[in-house]
């Protein structure tokens, strides 16, 4: 059985492969050449060799697991739906669903305008014909409805609307893409991790790129190698996207 000091030596040796230094860090007394020869003797013992092999195996597994985690995270950043973080929407206009395509109010707006109208007309001369409150397009305006194709005011294009969802309820993918918000005097800016950089790093991790030098034209030429995981009709598009993101200028 290896002693506690020997086990410590194995752990230290796995850090920097320096036998003499590991020997001293493990708490053995020897220094200099004496430490190195003692470490050499220890490293020749089958039990110690087995412990180092096991340690290396575990280290390799951990590195592979961590690489997988990082690769998954990069792929998630590159492919998550940005609409989960911020949306630009086209919503119905005030006239889309109004009666006769006239301006439509919400129930509360109608109440408010009507009260205001009463205040404005309370001193009306009794002799004059009674004024009538203009209901316009009626009530029922709902800003989240789709634009009406037949609307003569917006022509079915609706009005632009920017919406930032509650980031506490994001999906795991969107949460990975999300990098916080910045509150400015002009509003809030949603930050995201760089998708193109993530895509390039992911491609590099898979060994998709190699750079070759074109001696005729001094500049570097990028070559993207796309694996079989991508459908054939997508390959060219993905390759171009990756190379562009890596800074190459590619003609379509
Ligand atoms: Zn409209």
py3Dmol code that shows the C-alpha trace and the ligand (Angstrom):
import py3Dmol

protein = """\
ATOM      1  CA  UNK A   1       0.000   0.000   0.000  1.00  0.00           C
ATOM      2  CA  UNK A   2       1.264   3.461  -0.876  1.00  0.00           C
ATOM      3  CA  UNK A   3       1.801   5.761   2.083  1.00  0.00           C
ATOM      4  CA  UNK A   4       0.014   9.088   2.435  1.00  0.00           C
ATOM      5  CA  UNK A   5       3.225  10.867   1.370  1.00  0.00           C
ATOM      6  CA  UNK A   6       3.527   8.658  -1.709  1.00  0.00           C
ATOM      7  CA  UNK A   7      -0.083   9.371  -2.660  1.00  0.00           C
ATOM      8  CA  UNK A   8       0.651  13.062  -2.239  1.00  0.00           C
ATOM      9  CA  UNK A   9       3.727  12.610  -4.463  1.00  0.00           C
ATOM     10  CA  UNK A  10       1.534  11.070  -7.195  1.00  0.00           C
ATOM     11  CA  UNK A  11      -0.916  13.989  -6.969  1.00  0.00           C
ATOM     12  CA  UNK A  12       1.918  16.543  -7.127  1.00  0.00           C
ATOM     13  CA  UNK A  13       3.661  14.698  -9.970  1.00  0.00           C
ATOM     14  CA  UNK A  14       0.443  14.810 -12.057  1.00  0.00           C
ATOM     15  CA  UNK A  15       0.485  18.617 -11.797  1.00  0.00           C
ATOM     16  CA  UNK A  16       3.804  19.404 -13.479  1.00  0.00           C
ATOM     17  CA  UNK A  17       5.602  16.095 -14.217  1.00  0.00           C
ATOM     18  CA  UNK A  18       8.600  17.349 -12.249  1.00  0.00           C
ATOM     19  CA  UNK A  19       9.671  14.386 -10.110  1.00  0.00           C
ATOM     20  CA  UNK A  20      12.152  16.204  -7.875  1.00  0.00           C
ATOM     21  CA  UNK A  21       9.851  19.124  -7.169  1.00  0.00           C
ATOM     22  CA  UNK A  22       6.861  16.831  -6.625  1.00  0.00           C
ATOM     23  CA  UNK A  23       8.959  14.792  -4.185  1.00  0.00           C
ATOM     24  CA  UNK A  24       9.698  17.870  -2.092  1.00  0.00           C
ATOM     25  CA  UNK A  25       6.144  19.229  -2.301  1.00  0.00           C
ATOM     26  CA  UNK A  26       4.916  15.857  -1.053  1.00  0.00           C
ATOM     27  CA  UNK A  27       6.793  16.550   2.202  1.00  0.00           C
ATOM     28  CA  UNK A  28       9.820  14.272   1.777  1.00  0.00           C
ATOM     29  CA  UNK A  29      12.960  15.676   3.296  1.00  0.00           C
ATOM     30  CA  UNK A  30      15.454  15.247   0.411  1.00  0.00           C
ATOM     31  CA  UNK A  31      16.359  18.218  -1.812  1.00  0.00           C
ATOM     32  CA  UNK A  32      18.253  18.753  -5.087  1.00  0.00           C
ATOM     33  CA  UNK A  33      19.766  15.681  -6.772  1.00  0.00           C
ATOM     34  CA  UNK A  34      18.847  13.482  -3.846  1.00  0.00           C
ATOM     35  CA  UNK A  35      15.178  14.408  -4.286  1.00  0.00           C
ATOM     36  CA  UNK A  36      15.395  13.697  -8.009  1.00  0.00           C
ATOM     37  CA  UNK A  37      16.929  10.272  -7.648  1.00  0.00           C
ATOM     38  CA  UNK A  38      14.460   9.380  -4.892  1.00  0.00           C
ATOM     39  CA  UNK A  39      11.624  10.513  -7.170  1.00  0.00           C
ATOM     40  CA  UNK A  40      13.053   8.370 -10.010  1.00  0.00           C
ATOM     41  CA  UNK A  41      13.124   5.323  -7.746  1.00  0.00           C
ATOM     42  CA  UNK A  42       9.563   5.973  -6.667  1.00  0.00           C
ATOM     43  CA  UNK A  43       8.421   6.418 -10.259  1.00  0.00           C
ATOM     44  CA  UNK A  44       9.820   2.990 -11.150  1.00  0.00           C
ATOM     45  CA  UNK A  45       7.684   1.220  -8.550  1.00  0.00           C
ATOM     46  CA  UNK A  46       4.781  -0.589 -10.253  1.00  0.00           C
ATOM     47  CA  UNK A  47       2.285   0.504  -7.609  1.00  0.00           C
ATOM     48  CA  UNK A  48       3.208   4.167  -8.094  1.00  0.00           C
ATOM     49  CA  UNK A  49       3.155   3.771 -11.886  1.00  0.00           C
ATOM     50  CA  UNK A  50      -0.347   2.319 -11.663  1.00  0.00           C
ATOM     51  CA  UNK A  51      -1.500   5.226  -9.489  1.00  0.00           C
ATOM     52  CA  UNK A  52      -0.092   7.726 -12.002  1.00  0.00           C
ATOM     53  CA  UNK A  53      -1.795   5.952 -14.915  1.00  0.00           C
ATOM     54  CA  UNK A  54      -5.114   5.966 -13.066  1.00  0.00           C
ATOM     55  CA  UNK A  55      -4.651   9.645 -12.252  1.00  0.00           C
ATOM     56  CA  UNK A  56      -3.874  10.443 -15.877  1.00  0.00           C
ATOM     57  CA  UNK A  57      -6.977   8.560 -17.006  1.00  0.00           C
ATOM     58  CA  UNK A  58      -9.160  10.496 -14.599  1.00  0.00           C
ATOM     59  CA  UNK A  59      -7.558  13.762 -15.690  1.00  0.00           C
ATOM     60  CA  UNK A  60      -8.178  12.924 -19.350  1.00  0.00           C
ATOM     61  CA  UNK A  61     -11.810  12.087 -18.643  1.00  0.00           C
ATOM     62  CA  UNK A  62     -12.279  15.345 -16.785  1.00  0.00           C
ATOM     63  CA  UNK A  63     -10.703  17.396 -19.566  1.00  0.00           C
ATOM     64  CA  UNK A  64     -12.895  15.651 -22.148  1.00  0.00           C
ATOM     65  CA  UNK A  65     -15.989  16.297 -20.046  1.00  0.00           C
ATOM     66  CA  UNK A  66     -15.066  19.937 -19.621  1.00  0.00           C
ATOM     67  CA  UNK A  67     -14.367  20.285 -23.333  1.00  0.00           C
ATOM     68  CA  UNK A  68     -17.776  18.806 -24.088  1.00  0.00           C
ATOM     69  CA  UNK A  69     -19.408  21.236 -21.669  1.00  0.00           C
ATOM     70  CA  UNK A  70     -17.633  24.197 -23.253  1.00  0.00           C
ATOM     71  CA  UNK A  71     -18.458  23.005 -26.775  1.00  0.00           C
ATOM     72  CA  UNK A  72     -22.112  22.552 -25.827  1.00  0.00           C
ATOM     73  CA  UNK A  73     -22.193  26.030 -24.358  1.00  0.00           C
ATOM     74  CA  UNK A  74     -20.637  27.553 -27.494  1.00  0.00           C
ATOM     75  CA  UNK A  75     -23.112  25.720 -29.718  1.00  0.00           C
ATOM     76  CA  UNK A  76     -25.988  26.894 -27.523  1.00  0.00           C
ATOM     77  CA  UNK A  77     -24.807  30.510 -27.734  1.00  0.00           C
ATOM     78  CA  UNK A  78     -24.514  30.238 -31.514  1.00  0.00           C
ATOM     79  CA  UNK A  79     -27.964  28.707 -32.003  1.00  0.00           C
ATOM     80  CA  UNK A  80     -30.229  30.007 -29.204  1.00  0.00           C
ATOM     81  CA  UNK A  81     -33.261  32.008 -30.340  1.00  0.00           C
ATOM     82  CA  UNK A  82     -32.464  35.699 -29.814  1.00  0.00           C
ATOM     83  CA  UNK A  83     -36.204  36.432 -29.939  1.00  0.00           C
ATOM     84  CA  UNK A  84     -36.388  35.051 -26.425  1.00  0.00           C
ATOM     85  CA  UNK A  85     -34.225  37.969 -25.258  1.00  0.00           C
ATOM     86  CA  UNK A  86     -35.579  40.837 -27.315  1.00  0.00           C
ATOM     87  CA  UNK A  87     -38.292  41.030 -29.920  1.00  0.00           C
ATOM     88  CA  UNK A  88     -39.114  43.436 -32.661  1.00  0.00           C
ATOM     89  CA  UNK A  89     -42.786  42.936 -33.450  1.00  0.00           C
ATOM     90  CA  UNK A  90     -45.326  44.405 -35.835  1.00  0.00           C
ATOM     91  CA  UNK A  91     -48.601  44.870 -33.978  1.00  0.00           C
ATOM     92  CA  UNK A  92     -52.013  46.187 -35.015  1.00  0.00           C
ATOM     93  CA  UNK A  93     -52.493  49.943 -35.246  1.00  0.00           C
ATOM     94  CA  UNK A  94     -55.310  51.916 -33.640  1.00  0.00           C
ATOM     95  CA  UNK A  95     -57.333  51.760 -36.878  1.00  0.00           C
ATOM     96  CA  UNK A  96     -56.879  48.064 -37.771  1.00  0.00           C
ATOM     97  CA  UNK A  97     -59.985  46.871 -35.907  1.00  0.00           C
ATOM     98  CA  UNK A  98     -61.891  50.113 -35.276  1.00  0.00           C
ATOM     99  CA  UNK A  99     -65.508  50.335 -36.477  1.00  0.00           C
ATOM    100  CA  UNK A 100     -65.296  51.787 -39.986  1.00  0.00           C
ATOM    101  CA  UNK A 101     -61.505  51.695 -39.533  1.00  0.00           C
ATOM    102  CA  UNK A 102     -61.741  54.679 -37.174  1.00  0.00           C
ATOM    103  CA  UNK A 103     -59.496  55.138 -34.103  1.00  0.00           C
ATOM    104  CA  UNK A 104     -60.153  52.441 -31.500  1.00  0.00           C
ATOM    105  CA  UNK A 105     -59.828  52.985 -27.754  1.00  0.00           C
ATOM    106  CA  UNK A 106     -59.419  50.603 -24.842  1.00  0.00           C
ATOM    107  CA  UNK A 107     -62.321  50.602 -22.379  1.00  0.00           C
ATOM    108  CA  UNK A 108     -60.344  52.702 -19.914  1.00  0.00           C
ATOM    109  CA  UNK A 109     -59.341  55.245 -22.543  1.00  0.00           C
ATOM    110  CA  UNK A 110     -62.984  55.621 -23.569  1.00  0.00           C
ATOM    111  CA  UNK A 111     -63.992  56.215 -19.944  1.00  0.00           C
ATOM    112  CA  UNK A 112     -61.244  58.800 -19.478  1.00  0.00           C
ATOM    113  CA  UNK A 113     -62.034  60.645 -22.751  1.00  0.00           C
ATOM    114  CA  UNK A 114     -65.755  60.582 -22.022  1.00  0.00           C
ATOM    115  CA  UNK A 115     -65.250  62.087 -18.540  1.00  0.00           C
ATOM    116  CA  UNK A 116     -63.047  64.753 -20.068  1.00  0.00           C
ATOM    117  CA  UNK A 117     -65.695  65.435 -22.710  1.00  0.00           C
ATOM    118  CA  UNK A 118     -68.368  65.903 -20.025  1.00  0.00           C
ATOM    119  CA  UNK A 119     -66.156  68.422 -18.202  1.00  0.00           C
ATOM    120  CA  UNK A 120     -65.625  70.314 -21.450  1.00  0.00           C
ATOM    121  CA  UNK A 121     -69.325  70.382 -22.299  1.00  0.00           C
ATOM    122  CA  UNK A 122     -70.933  70.973 -18.879  1.00  0.00           C
ATOM    123  CA  UNK A 123     -71.311  74.711 -19.553  1.00  0.00           C
ATOM    124  CA  UNK A 124     -72.858  74.239 -23.008  1.00  0.00           C
ATOM    125  CA  UNK A 125     -75.726  76.581 -23.776  1.00  0.00           C
ATOM    126  CA  UNK A 126     -79.011  74.671 -23.273  1.00  0.00           C
ATOM    127  CA  UNK A 127     -80.400  76.341 -26.373  1.00  0.00           C
ATOM    128  CA  UNK A 128     -77.680  74.892 -28.668  1.00  0.00           C
ATOM    129  CA  UNK A 129     -78.199  71.434 -30.173  1.00  0.00           C
ATOM    130  CA  UNK A 130     -76.796  68.833 -27.745  1.00  0.00           C
ATOM    131  CA  UNK A 131     -73.284  67.716 -28.620  1.00  0.00           C
ATOM    132  CA  UNK A 132     -72.661  63.964 -28.778  1.00  0.00           C
ATOM    133  CA  UNK A 133     -69.513  62.235 -27.558  1.00  0.00           C
ATOM    134  CA  UNK A 134     -67.622  60.763 -30.513  1.00  0.00           C
ATOM    135  CA  UNK A 135     -67.182  57.027 -29.945  1.00  0.00           C
ATOM    136  CA  UNK A 136     -64.904  56.879 -33.005  1.00  0.00           C
ATOM    137  CA  UNK A 137     -63.908  53.245 -33.747  1.00  0.00           C
ATOM    138  CA  UNK A 138     -65.436  51.969 -30.487  1.00  0.00           C
ATOM    139  CA  UNK A 139     -63.647  50.191 -27.659  1.00  0.00           C
ATOM    140  CA  UNK A 140     -61.673  46.949 -27.762  1.00  0.00           C
ATOM    141  CA  UNK A 141     -58.224  48.080 -28.913  1.00  0.00           C
ATOM    142  CA  UNK A 142     -55.766  45.325 -28.038  1.00  0.00           C
ATOM    143  CA  UNK A 143     -52.195  46.178 -28.882  1.00  0.00           C
ATOM    144  CA  UNK A 144     -51.055  42.559 -29.140  1.00  0.00           C
ATOM    145  CA  UNK A 145     -53.374  41.678 -32.040  1.00  0.00           C
ATOM    146  CA  UNK A 146     -51.867  41.010 -35.451  1.00  0.00           C
ATOM    147  CA  UNK A 147     -52.166  43.870 -37.963  1.00  0.00           C
ATOM    148  CA  UNK A 148     -55.313  43.746 -40.128  1.00  0.00           C
ATOM    149  CA  UNK A 149     -54.444  43.227 -43.807  1.00  0.00           C
ATOM    150  CA  UNK A 150     -57.381  45.374 -44.861  1.00  0.00           C
ATOM    151  CA  UNK A 151     -56.453  48.338 -42.639  1.00  0.00           C
ATOM    152  CA  UNK A 152     -56.482  51.547 -44.750  1.00  0.00           C
ATOM    153  CA  UNK A 153     -54.143  53.305 -42.298  1.00  0.00           C
ATOM    154  CA  UNK A 154     -51.230  50.894 -41.843  1.00  0.00           C
ATOM    155  CA  UNK A 155     -51.993  48.743 -44.919  1.00  0.00           C
ATOM    156  CA  UNK A 156     -51.582  45.609 -42.869  1.00  0.00           C
ATOM    157  CA  UNK A 157     -48.028  46.418 -41.804  1.00  0.00           C
ATOM    158  CA  UNK A 158     -49.036  47.416 -38.279  1.00  0.00           C
ATOM    159  CA  UNK A 159     -46.804  49.460 -36.027  1.00  0.00           C
ATOM    160  CA  UNK A 160     -43.307  48.582 -34.749  1.00  0.00           C
ATOM    161  CA  UNK A 161     -42.942  47.464 -31.158  1.00  0.00           C
ATOM    162  CA  UNK A 162     -39.825  46.395 -29.231  1.00  0.00           C
ATOM    163  CA  UNK A 163     -40.381  43.993 -26.371  1.00  0.00           C
ATOM    164  CA  UNK A 164     -37.928  42.641 -23.791  1.00  0.00           C
ATOM    165  CA  UNK A 165     -39.341  39.555 -22.045  1.00  0.00           C
ATOM    166  CA  UNK A 166     -38.884  38.810 -18.350  1.00  0.00           C
ATOM    167  CA  UNK A 167     -35.377  37.345 -18.248  1.00  0.00           C
ATOM    168  CA  UNK A 168     -36.150  35.338 -15.115  1.00  0.00           C
ATOM    169  CA  UNK A 169     -38.222  32.972 -17.222  1.00  0.00           C
ATOM    170  CA  UNK A 170     -35.797  32.314 -20.060  1.00  0.00           C
ATOM    171  CA  UNK A 171     -35.189  28.822 -21.430  1.00  0.00           C
ATOM    172  CA  UNK A 172     -31.803  27.287 -20.613  1.00  0.00           C
ATOM    173  CA  UNK A 173     -30.550  28.066 -24.127  1.00  0.00           C
ATOM    174  CA  UNK A 174     -31.598  31.721 -23.972  1.00  0.00           C
ATOM    175  CA  UNK A 175     -30.136  31.983 -20.474  1.00  0.00           C
ATOM    176  CA  UNK A 176     -26.776  30.857 -21.888  1.00  0.00           C
ATOM    177  CA  UNK A 177     -26.957  33.485 -24.636  1.00  0.00           C
ATOM    178  CA  UNK A 178     -28.046  36.210 -22.214  1.00  0.00           C
ATOM    179  CA  UNK A 179     -25.295  38.470 -20.851  1.00  0.00           C
ATOM    180  CA  UNK A 180     -27.316  40.948 -18.790  1.00  0.00           C
ATOM    181  CA  UNK A 181     -28.922  44.316 -19.473  1.00  0.00           C
ATOM    182  CA  UNK A 182     -27.530  47.800 -19.472  1.00  0.00           C
ATOM    183  CA  UNK A 183     -29.869  50.565 -18.395  1.00  0.00           C
ATOM    184  CA  UNK A 184     -29.218  53.792 -20.265  1.00  0.00           C
ATOM    185  CA  UNK A 185     -31.076  57.087 -20.429  1.00  0.00           C
ATOM    186  CA  UNK A 186     -32.490  55.938 -23.781  1.00  0.00           C
ATOM    187  CA  UNK A 187     -33.836  52.655 -22.458  1.00  0.00           C
ATOM    188  CA  UNK A 188     -32.429  49.224 -21.802  1.00  0.00           C
ATOM    189  CA  UNK A 189     -29.883  47.407 -23.876  1.00  0.00           C
ATOM    190  CA  UNK A 190     -30.034  43.617 -23.834  1.00  0.00           C
ATOM    191  CA  UNK A 191     -26.573  42.104 -23.978  1.00  0.00           C
ATOM    192  CA  UNK A 192     -25.810  38.767 -25.567  1.00  0.00           C
ATOM    193  CA  UNK A 193     -22.641  36.713 -25.827  1.00  0.00           C
ATOM    194  CA  UNK A 194     -21.054  37.006 -29.273  1.00  0.00           C
ATOM    195  CA  UNK A 195     -22.700  34.396 -31.474  1.00  0.00           C
ATOM    196  CA  UNK A 196     -20.297  34.570 -34.400  1.00  0.00           C
ATOM    197  CA  UNK A 197     -17.267  34.193 -32.134  1.00  0.00           C
ATOM    198  CA  UNK A 198     -18.957  31.218 -30.410  1.00  0.00           C
ATOM    199  CA  UNK A 199     -19.622  29.610 -33.791  1.00  0.00           C
ATOM    200  CA  UNK A 200     -15.991  30.019 -34.835  1.00  0.00           C
ATOM    201  CA  UNK A 201     -14.687  28.634 -31.535  1.00  0.00           C
ATOM    202  CA  UNK A 202     -17.055  25.696 -31.830  1.00  0.00           C
ATOM    203  CA  UNK A 203     -15.839  25.067 -35.379  1.00  0.00           C
ATOM    204  CA  UNK A 204     -12.239  25.253 -34.224  1.00  0.00           C
ATOM    205  CA  UNK A 205     -12.972  22.789 -31.431  1.00  0.00           C
ATOM    206  CA  UNK A 206     -14.290  20.308 -33.992  1.00  0.00           C
ATOM    207  CA  UNK A 207     -11.270  20.946 -36.207  1.00  0.00           C
ATOM    208  CA  UNK A 208     -13.454  22.343 -38.977  1.00  0.00           C
ATOM    209  CA  UNK A 209     -10.972  24.971 -40.092  1.00  0.00           C
ATOM    210  CA  UNK A 210      -7.468  24.904 -41.300  1.00  0.00           C
ATOM    211  CA  UNK A 211      -5.623  27.875 -42.637  1.00  0.00           C
ATOM    212  CA  UNK A 212      -3.406  27.429 -45.668  1.00  0.00           C
ATOM    213  CA  UNK A 213      -1.017  29.943 -47.085  1.00  0.00           C
ATOM    214  CA  UNK A 214      -1.466  31.004 -50.644  1.00  0.00           C
ATOM    215  CA  UNK A 215       2.084  31.860 -51.722  1.00  0.00           C
ATOM    216  CA  UNK A 216       0.983  33.436 -54.978  1.00  0.00           C
ATOM    217  CA  UNK A 217      -1.076  36.052 -53.168  1.00  0.00           C
ATOM    218  CA  UNK A 218       0.768  36.486 -49.832  1.00  0.00           C
ATOM    219  CA  UNK A 219      -2.532  36.579 -47.840  1.00  0.00           C
ATOM    220  CA  UNK A 220      -3.948  33.650 -45.867  1.00  0.00           C
ATOM    221  CA  UNK A 221      -6.784  31.728 -47.440  1.00  0.00           C
ATOM    222  CA  UNK A 222      -9.356  30.105 -45.185  1.00  0.00           C
ATOM    223  CA  UNK A 223     -10.578  26.611 -45.802  1.00  0.00           C
ATOM    224  CA  UNK A 224     -13.614  25.393 -43.896  1.00  0.00           C
ATOM    225  CA  UNK A 225     -14.062  21.668 -43.522  1.00  0.00           C
ATOM    226  CA  UNK A 226     -17.579  20.792 -42.570  1.00  0.00           C
ATOM    227  CA  UNK A 227     -18.315  17.397 -41.071  1.00  0.00           C
ATOM    228  CA  UNK A 228     -21.127  15.022 -41.965  1.00  0.00           C
ATOM    229  CA  UNK A 229     -23.310  16.320 -39.134  1.00  0.00           C
ATOM    230  CA  UNK A 230     -24.568  19.098 -41.395  1.00  0.00           C
ATOM    231  CA  UNK A 231     -26.997  18.443 -44.258  1.00  0.00           C
ATOM    232  CA  UNK A 232     -25.310  18.701 -47.689  1.00  0.00           C
ATOM    233  CA  UNK A 233     -27.458  21.631 -48.851  1.00  0.00           C
ATOM    234  CA  UNK A 234     -26.484  23.588 -45.714  1.00  0.00           C
ATOM    235  CA  UNK A 235     -22.754  22.930 -45.888  1.00  0.00           C
ATOM    236  CA  UNK A 236     -21.814  25.769 -48.175  1.00  0.00           C
ATOM    237  CA  UNK A 237     -23.867  28.290 -46.254  1.00  0.00           C
ATOM    238  CA  UNK A 238     -22.441  27.193 -42.887  1.00  0.00           C
ATOM    239  CA  UNK A 239     -18.886  27.178 -44.234  1.00  0.00           C
ATOM    240  CA  UNK A 240     -19.257  30.708 -45.593  1.00  0.00           C
ATOM    241  CA  UNK A 241     -20.862  31.900 -42.365  1.00  0.00           C
ATOM    242  CA  UNK A 242     -18.002  30.481 -40.315  1.00  0.00           C
ATOM    243  CA  UNK A 243     -15.298  31.902 -42.534  1.00  0.00           C
ATOM    244  CA  UNK A 244     -16.943  35.324 -42.575  1.00  0.00           C
ATOM    245  CA  UNK A 245     -17.175  35.247 -38.804  1.00  0.00           C
ATOM    246  CA  UNK A 246     -13.475  34.332 -38.703  1.00  0.00           C
ATOM    247  CA  UNK A 247     -12.737  37.515 -40.636  1.00  0.00           C
ATOM    248  CA  UNK A 248     -12.409  36.226 -44.172  1.00  0.00           C
ATOM    249  CA  UNK A 249     -13.993  38.051 -47.066  1.00  0.00           C
ATOM    250  CA  UNK A 250     -16.073  35.606 -49.063  1.00  0.00           C
ATOM    251  CA  UNK A 251     -17.971  36.318 -52.249  1.00  0.00           C
ATOM    252  CA  UNK A 252     -21.389  34.731 -52.601  1.00  0.00           C
TER     253      UNK A 252
END
"""
ligand_1 = """\
1
ZN
Zn -53.752 49.199 -39.103
"""
view = py3Dmol.view(width=600, height=400)
view.addModel(protein, "pdb")
view.setStyle({"model": 0}, {"cartoon": {"style": "trace"}})
view.addModel(ligand_1, "xyz")
view.setStyle({"model": 1}, {"stick": {}})
view.zoomTo()
view.show()
